Amino acid sequence: MQISVSSTLTVYHDGQFWVGLAEHVEDGRYGVARVVFGAEPSDEEILQFVINKWKKLLFFGDEPTETSKPARNPKRRAREASKALKQPAVSTKAQRALADQRETMKRESARKRSQCHAEESEARFEQRKLKRKQKHRGH
């Protein structure tokens, strides 16, 4: 059994910050994570990031992707690499995955907010009920 793994880190400036876009394809599953560096990272800082923090990145998404086998021909690999460099920094697949990740986080936080609001409302109702009971008893 052979597992295909491919990872790419693209560092670009989004107008305000330097951002790293980590794309990871493993066994047909595509994941993406966005990392904000802030100031322009040096090559050494990027290397340290990959060595120390790559394992901690959370790659989201379970959509199967069409992965091609790497070409054995070095000229073909060079052509594919130059073609990849000419493409925009953020792929549409990565943008979709990040948007899905944001939507998931938004739904989860809305669910938590709703649950918290319901608990607070229930606590206020219990407090009012207790207060009415105490008033009724003449305390």
Backbone as CSV, one residue per row, in Angstrom:
resi,resn,N_x,N_y,N_z,CA_x,CA_y,CA_z,C_x,C_y,C_z
1,MET,0.844,-1.181,0.000,0.000,0.000,0.000,0.885,1.239,0.000
2,GLN,0.581,2.153,-0.904,1.375,3.363,-1.035,0.490,4.569,-0.763
3,ILE,0.961,5.460,0.101,0.218,6.668,0.440,0.908,7.845,-0.228
4,SER,0.121,8.624,-0.946,0.648,9.791,-1.643,0.473,11.022,-0.760
5,VAL,1.581,11.735,-0.506,1.544,12.929,0.334,2.230,14.066,-0.406
6,SER,1.590,15.218,-0.428,2.162,16.390,-1.071,1.799,17.615,-0.253
7,SER,2.781,18.472,0.034,2.537,19.689,0.803,3.191,20.874,0.102
8,THR,2.524,22.019,0.177,3.034,23.241,-0.431,2.818,24.392,0.529
9,LEU,3.843,25.218,0.700,3.718,26.435,1.502,3.978,27.608,0.572
10,THR,2.968,28.461,0.414,3.091,29.647,-0.417,3.050,30.861,0.486
11,VAL,4.070,31.704,0.425,4.129,32.910,1.237,3.903,34.100,0.317
12,TYR,2.936,34.944,0.659,2.630,36.110,-0.169,2.213,37.276,0.721
13,HIS,2.213,38.471,0.142,1.807,39.677,0.857,0.389,40.010,0.444
14,ASP,-0.521,40.090,1.415,-1.930,40.326,1.078,-2.309,41.797,1.109
15,GLY,-1.328,42.680,1.151,-1.604,44.111,1.195,-1.340,44.691,2.567
16,GLN,-1.492,43.881,3.596,-1.258,44.353,4.958,-0.240,43.475,5.686
17,PHE,-0.373,42.155,5.549,0.505,41.231,6.257,1.116,40.236,5.282
18,TRP,2.164,39.585,5.748,2.720,38.451,5.008,1.993,37.207,5.507
19,VAL,1.469,36.444,4.568,0.614,35.305,4.892,1.196,34.056,4.250
20,GLY,1.118,32.952,4.977,1.522,31.660,4.435,0.287,30.817,4.196
21,LEU,0.203,30.230,3.020,-0.914,29.354,2.689,-0.343,27.948,2.561
22,ALA,-0.693,27.092,3.512,-0.186,25.719,3.536,-1.249,24.802,2.939
23,GLU,-0.894,24.140,1.839,-1.804,23.196,1.191,-1.228,21.802,1.385
24,HIS,-2.103,20.850,1.680,-1.650,19.506,2.017,-2.595,18.493,1.369
25,VAL,-2.039,17.611,0.551,-2.828,16.538,-0.062,-2.248,15.228,0.440
26,GLU,-3.114,14.437,1.085,-2.656,13.152,1.604,-3.707,12.099,1.301
27,ASP,-3.309,11.132,0.528,-4.173,10.001,0.210,-5.519,10.454,-0.372
28,GLY,-5.471,11.469,-1.260,-6.678,11.947,-1.922,-7.474,12.965,-1.141
29,ARG,-7.041,13.334,0.071,-7.742,14.334,0.867,-6.983,15.648,0.785
30,TYR,-7.716,16.741,0.576,-7.110,18.063,0.423,-7.374,18.886,1.673
31,GLY,-6.325,19.484,2.224,-6.480,20.350,3.385,-5.695,21.622,3.186
32,VAL,-6.145,22.678,3.826,-5.472,23.961,3.696,-5.495,24.662,5.046
33,ALA,-4.436,25.415,5.319,-4.359,26.212,6.544,-3.725,27.546,6.189
34,ARG,-4.165,28.603,6.859,-3.649,29.941,6.600,-2.896,30.389,7.837
35,VAL,-1.679,30.909,7.626,-0.832,31.338,8.728,-0.419,32.779,8.466
36,VAL,-0.646,33.674,9.428,-0.257,35.072,9.272,1.103,35.264,9.938
37,PHE,2.083,35.700,9.135,3.424,35.924,9.660,3.583,37.342,10.198
38,GLY,2.856,38.312,9.657,3.019,39.706,10.071,4.059,40.363,9.197
39,ALA,5.251,40.583,9.739,6.342,41.172,8.966,6.896,40.131,7.994
40,GLU,7.617,40.605,6.993,8.151,39.689,5.988,9.095,38.677,6.634
41,PRO,8.774,37.388,6.515,9.617,36.378,7.151,10.876,36.118,6.320
42,SER,11.971,35.870,7.005,13.199,35.513,6.308,13.147,34.031,5.957
43,ASP,14.085,33.591,5.127,14.136,32.178,4.766,14.337,31.306,6.002
44,GLU,15.147,31.787,6.934,15.410,31.042,8.169,14.131,30.916,9.003
45,GLU,13.344,31.998,9.090,12.095,31.954,9.855,11.095,30.990,9.223
46,ILE,11.041,30.971,7.893,10.139,30.043,7.205,10.578,28.611,7.458
47,LEU,11.876,28.361,7.392,12.394,27.024,7.654,12.075,26.590,9.083
48,GLN,12.276,27.477,10.053,11.962,27.155,11.443,10.471,26.897,11.627
49,PHE,9.636,27.658,10.908,8.195,27.435,10.972,7.855,26.037,10.483
50,VAL,8.409,25.659,9.331,8.110,24.345,8.763,8.605,23.236,9.688
51,ILE,9.779,23.400,10.251,10.349,22.360,11.118,9.563,22.241,12.429
52,ASN,9.253,23.374,13.054,8.685,23.341,14.404,7.164,23.356,14.468
53,LYS,6.511,24.026,13.529,5.066,24.239,13.688,4.206,23.570,12.625
54,TRP,4.798,22.943,11.635,4.006,22.340,10.555,3.067,21.267,11.084
55,LYS,3.545,20.461,12.049,2.733,19.369,12.591,1.502,19.882,13.330
56,LYS,1.562,21.121,13.849,0.472,21.663,14.648,-0.621,22.301,13.792
57,LEU,-0.388,22.456,12.485,-1.379,23.073,11.618,-2.602,22.183,11.493
58,LEU,-3.753,22.792,11.466,-5.006,22.056,11.315,-5.450,22.177,9.866
59,PHE,-5.362,21.093,9.137,-5.793,21.074,7.754,-7.226,20.588,7.720
60,PHE,-8.116,21.399,7.129,-9.533,21.056,7.077,-9.883,20.549,5.691
61,GLY,-10.991,19.851,5.612,-11.526,19.408,4.330,-11.285,17.937,4.104
62,ASP,-12.289,17.284,3.564,-12.178,15.860,3.267,-12.559,15.569,1.825
63,GLU,-12.558,16.619,0.976,-12.972,16.364,-0.386,-11.862,15.649,-1.146
64,PRO,-12.180,14.566,-1.833,-11.156,13.862,-2.594,-10.687,14.722,-3.760
65,THR,-9.424,14.633,-4.058,-8.878,15.434,-5.155,-8.286,14.522,-6.199
66,GLU,-8.131,15.084,-7.371,-7.495,14.329,-8.437,-6.002,14.644,-8.374
67,THR,-5.241,13.705,-7.877,-3.808,13.902,-7.775,-3.143,13.123,-8.893
68,SER,-2.182,13.766,-9.510,-1.476,13.095,-10.593,-0.163,12.544,-10.063
69,LYS,0.322,11.495,-10.699,1.601,10.933,-10.300,2.712,11.877,-10.737
70,PRO,3.736,12.044,-9.919,4.821,12.916,-10.331,5.540,12.334,-11.551
71,ALA,5.882,13.216,-12.472,6.539,12.777,-13.703,7.982,12.389,-13.418
72,ARG,8.447,11.361,-14.112,9.836,10.936,-13.930,10.772,11.760,-14.799
73,ASN,10.205,12.404,-15.812,11.006,13.196,-16.731,11.378,14.526,-16.082
74,PRO,12.677,14.826,-15.939,13.062,16.071,-15.267,12.627,17.326,-16.033
75,LYS,12.600,17.248,-17.362,12.162,18.414,-18.138,10.679,18.686,-17.883
76,ARG,9.891,17.614,-17.796,8.463,17.781,-17.527,8.252,18.362,-16.137
77,ARG,9.021,17.876,-15.158,8.905,18.422,-13.801,9.263,19.893,-13.786
78,ALA,10.299,20.285,-14.544,10.693,21.698,-14.606,9.581,22.533,-15.234
79,ARG,8.953,22.002,-16.298,7.840,22.730,-16.936,6.676,22.882,-15.962
80,GLU,6.345,21.805,-15.236,5.246,21.870,-14.279,5.560,22.854,-13.147
81,ALA,6.818,22.883,-12.709,7.201,23.808,-11.643,7.094,25.251,-12.116
82,SER,7.547,25.535,-13.337,7.458,26.914,-13.831,6.001,27.304,-14.052
83,LYS,5.174,26.358,-14.476,3.751,26.615,-14.651,3.099,26.920,-13.304
84,ALA,3.497,26.177,-12.271,2.946,26.408,-10.933,3.361,27.767,-10.399
85,LEU,4.583,28.213,-10.713,5.047,29.520,-10.252,4.298,30.658,-10.936
86,LYS,3.846,30.439,-12.156,3.132,31.485,-12.885,1.693,31.638,-12.414
87,GLN,1.165,30.627,-11.739,-0.207,30.702,-11.243,-0.281,31.686,-10.086
88,PRO,-1.493,32.246,-9.843,-1.643,33.157,-8.707,-1.290,32.464,-7.392
89,ALA,-0.943,33.268,-6.398,-0.469,32.728,-5.120,-1.512,31.869,-4.424
90,VAL,-2.778,32.231,-4.503,-3.821,31.499,-3.803,-4.656,30.753,-4.836
91,SER,-4.701,29.443,-4.717,-5.493,28.665,-5.656,-6.962,28.740,-5.285
92,THR,-7.820,28.558,-6.257,-9.252,28.622,-5.979,-9.676,27.487,-5.058
93,LYS,-9.012,26.340,-5.171,-9.330,25.212,-4.295,-9.005,25.585,-2.843
94,ALA,-7.865,26.264,-2.650,-7.491,26.703,-1.302,-8.473,27.752,-0.800
95,GLN,-8.885,28.651,-1.678,-9.857,29.664,-1.261,-11.168,29.010,-0.842
96,ARG,-11.615,28.009,-1.609,-12.852,27.306,-1.255,-12.702,26.603,0.089
97,ALA,-11.566,25.949,0.286,-11.359,25.223,1.543,-11.336,26.186,2.733
98,LEU,-10.680,27.345,2.562,-10.659,28.328,3.640,-12.057,28.889,3.898
99,ALA,-12.826,29.118,2.827,-14.193,29.614,2.998,-15.045,28.580,3.733
100,ASP,-14.890,27.304,3.377,-15.623,26.241,4.073,-15.234,26.200,5.544
101,GLN,-13.937,26.370,5.813,-13.443,26.364,7.191,-14.061,27.522,7.969
102,ARG,-14.110,28.720,7.355,-14.709,29.873,8.026,-16.199,29.653,8.278
103,GLU,-16.897,29.077,7.311,-18.326,28.800,7.481,-18.563,27.816,8.625
104,THR,-17.730,26.786,8.700,-17.857,25.800,9.777,-17.638,26.457,11.136
105,MET,-16.596,27.294,11.213,-16.317,27.984,12.472,-17.450,28.946,12.830
106,LYS,-18.043,29.598,11.808,-19.137,30.528,12.043,-20.366,29.795,12.572
107,ARG,-20.687,28.647,11.965,-21.831,27.864,12.433,-21.613,27.373,13.864
108,GLU,-20.397,26.930,14.152,-20.082,26.424,15.489,-20.190,27.533,16.533
109,SER,-19.677,28.721,16.238,-19.757,29.819,17.206,-21.202,30.286,17.367
110,ALA,-21.993,30.261,16.277,-23.407,30.633,16.394,-24.150,29.630,17.269
111,ARG,-23.828,28.342,17.119,-24.459,27.320,17.944,-24.089,27.523,19.416
112,LYS,-22.817,27.817,19.681,-22.392,28.049,21.068,-23.064,29.282,21.655
113,ARG,-23.162,30.376,20.844,-23.819,31.591,21.309,-25.280,31.317,21.634
114,SER,-25.943,30.579,20.776,-27.348,30.256,20.982,-27.529,29.431,22.250
115,GLN,-26.670,28.466,22.448,-26.744,27.615,23.642,-26.499,28.446,24.899
116,CYS,-25.512,29.332,24.858,-25.193,30.183,26.005,-26.368,31.113,26.316
117,HIS,-26.964,31.673,25.264,-28.115,32.565,25.449,-29.287,31.815,26.084
118,ALA,-29.531,30.592,25.617,-30.620,29.787,26.176,-30.362,29.473,27.650
119,GLU,-29.113,29.167,27.995,-28.777,28.873,29.392,-28.959,30.109,30.267
120,GLU,-28.544,31.279,29.751,-28.722,32.515,30.521,-30.196,32.829,30.705
121,SER,-30.966,32.644,29.657,-32.401,32.890,29.723,-33.056,31.963,30.738
122,GLU,-32.676,30.698,30.733,-33.211,29.722,31.681,-32.828,30.108,33.112
123,ALA,-31.584,30.572,33.315,-31.140,30.978,34.653,-31.925,32.190,35.129
124,ARG,-32.185,33.167,34.232,-32.979,34.334,34.607,-34.415,33.926,34.973
125,PHE,-34.960,33.003,34.207,-36.330,32.530,34.492,-36.381,31.850,35.857
126,GLU,-35.393,31.013,36.153,-35.346,30.334,37.456,-35.223,31.352,38.581
127,GLN,-34.426,32.396,38.359,-34.242,33.440,39.371,-35.562,34.171,39.629
128,ARG,-36.293,34.495,38.532,-37.589,35.174,38.682,-38.586,34.275,39.407
129,LYS,-38.557,32.981,39.065,-39.467,32.033,39.707,-39.189,31.969,41.211
130,LEU,-37.913,31.908,41.576,-37.526,31.854,42.987,-37.947,33.131,43.711
131,LYS,-37.767,34.277,43.064,-38.116,35.560,43.662,-39.625,35.658,43.903
132,ARG,-40.417,35.218,42.911,-41.871,35.227,43.067,-42.309,34.324,44.210
133,LYS,-41.660,33.161,44.311,-41.990,32.217,45.367,-41.694,32.822,46.733
134,GLN,-40.560,33.514,46.861,-40.186,34.137,48.128,-41.154,35.258,48.470
135,LYS,-41.575,36.064,47.464,-42.533,37.151,47.711,-43.879,36.591,48.160
136,HIS,-44.288,35.504,47.555,-45.565,34.892,47.868,-45.591,34.362,49.310
137,ARG,-44.467,33.937,49.790,-44.384,33.410,51.158,-44.302,34.533,52.187
138,GLY,-44.111,35.749,51.707,-44.070,36.881,52.648,-42.680,37.204,53.146
139,HIS,-41.655,36.804,52.466,-40.277,37.083,52.907,-39.787,38.339,52.292
